[in-house]
Amino acid sequence: MLIELDDRDIEKVAIKVTELLKPLLKSSPQKGDQEIILDVEGLASYLKVNKSWVYERTHLNEIPYYKVGKFPMFNKKEIDRWLERSKINHEPFPELAIKERRLKYG
């Protein structure tokens, strides 16, 4: 059986399909909103460290993680915040910074 559709019929079908898909697209998380969950190997790769380092930090509760059964899992956004809190601010040439402060503040 062959059905022929003219342009108006195709447009009506396209509009109906779009209407049906809109609620599904709105309710699904956007690509940037999705939570990225890493396992030990994924986190070690992300941080460029050994898996043993990740296990040690987990055992010492130094890194945010979740337990899924016996497996530690890591939320990438929480890891990024943890890294930001762990950041050490230092100036590459402290002697220049001291001279600049003296010049600026007298």
C-alpha positions in Angstrom: 0.0 0.0 0.0 1.4 3.3 -1.1 0.3 6.6 0.5 1.1 9.8 -1.1 1.2 13.0 1.0 1.3 16.5 -0.4 3.4 19.3 1.2 0.5 20.5 3.5 0.1 17.0 4.9 3.8 16.6 5.6 3.8 20.0 7.3 0.8 19.0 9.5 2.6 15.8 10.5 5.8 17.7 11.3 3.9 20.2 13.5 2.1 17.4 15.4 5.4 15.5 16.0 7.0 18.7 17.3 4.1 19.3 19.6 4.3 15.8 21.0 8.1 16.1 21.5 8.2 19.5 23.2 7.2 18.3 26.7 9.8 15.5 26.5 12.6 17.8 25.5 11.7 20.4 28.2 11.7 17.8 31.0 14.9 16.1 30.0 18.1 17.7 31.5 20.1 19.8 29.1 23.6 18.6 28.2 25.3 21.1 30.6 22.9 20.3 33.4 23.6 16.5 33.6 25.4 15.3 36.6 28.6 13.5 35.6 29.4 10.6 37.9 32.9 9.1 37.9 34.2 5.8 39.3 37.6 5.4 40.8 39.3 4.9 37.4 37.4 7.8 35.8 38.4 10.1 38.7 42.0 9.0 38.6 42.0 9.7 34.8 40.4 13.1 35.3 42.8 14.1 38.1 45.8 12.5 36.3 46.7 10.5 39.4 47.0 6.8 40.3 43.9 4.8 41.4 45.7 4.1 44.7 45.8 7.9 45.4 42.0 8.1 44.9 41.4 5.1 47.2 43.7 6.6 49.8 41.9 10.0 49.8 38.6 8.2 49.9 39.7 6.1 52.9 40.8 9.2 54.7 37.6 11.0 53.8 39.6 13.8 52.2 37.6 13.8 49.0 33.8 14.0 48.5 32.4 10.6 47.4 29.3 8.4 47.6 29.2 4.7 48.3 27.2 2.6 45.8 27.3 -0.8 47.4 31.0 -1.2 48.1 32.1 1.1 45.3 33.1 4.8 45.8 31.6 7.1 43.2 32.3 10.7 42.6 30.2 13.7 41.4 32.4 15.7 39.0 30.8 19.0 40.1 31.6 18.2 43.7 35.2 17.2 42.8 35.6 20.5 40.9 34.4 22.5 44.0 36.7 20.4 46.2 39.6 21.2 43.9 38.7 24.9 44.0 38.7 24.9 47.8 42.0 23.1 47.9 43.7 25.6 45.6 46.8 27.3 47.0 47.2 30.8 45.7 50.8 31.8 45.3 52.6 34.3 43.3 55.3 33.1 41.0 57.7 35.9 41.9 56.9 37.0 45.5 59.8 39.4 45.5 58.2 41.4 42.6 54.9 41.4 44.4 56.5 42.9 47.5 58.2 45.6 45.4 54.9 46.4 43.7 53.1 46.7 47.0 55.8 49.0 48.3 55.5 51.2 45.2 51.7 51.2 45.4 51.3 51.8 49.1 54.6 53.5 49.9 
